[in-house]
Amino acid sequence: MGRELPDFDELMAFYQRDPQGFEEFRRQALRAAVDRAPLAHRPALDGLLDRIELARQSAESPLEAAIIASRMMRESAEQLMDAWDDVQEEIAGLQAAAVIERARGLPGR
C-alpha cells in the first residue's frame, strides 16, 4: 500500500458504496503507514493505532469518532508543546550558566 491515497470525494464515495470495504481499506492503509515508519518508532505507533481503534469502537457515530480523534490529536499536540517548553527552559538555563561562567573567568574580577 505504498501508493497515494484517493482524494476525499473518492474516499467518501467508497465509504457510501461499501462501508465495510472502506473500513478494511482504512485499517490496511494505517497498517502500511506504521510498517513504513522507522523501526524505532513502530512500537509507539502500534500503541497509538490501538488507542485510536479503541476510541473508534467506543464512538456511537462516525462524527463522534472524528471528535474523539480530534481530541486525541489536540491532547498530543499540547503534550508536545509542553515538552518543547521544558526543553527551551532547560536550554535557557544552560545558556545562562555558560554566560555566568564565562563572565567569572574574565580578567579584572
C-alpha positions, 0 to 999 in steps of 0.5 A: 500500500505504498501508493497515494491515497484517493482524494476525499470525494473518492474516499467518501464515495467508497465509504457510501458504496461499501462501508465495510470495504472502506473500513478494511481499506482504512485499517490496511492503509494505517497498517502500511503507514506504521510498517513504513515508519522507522523501526524505532518508532513502530512500537509507539505507533502500534500503541497509538493505532490501538488507542485510536481503534479503541476510541473508534469502537467506543464512538456511537457515530462516525462524527463522534469518532472524528471528535474523539480523534480530534481530541486525541490529536489536540491532547498530543499536540499540547503534550508536545508543546509542553515538552518543547517548553521544558526543553527551551527552559532547560536550554535557557538555563544552560545558556545562562550558566555558560554566560555566568561562567564565562563572565567569572573567568574574565580578567579584572574580577 
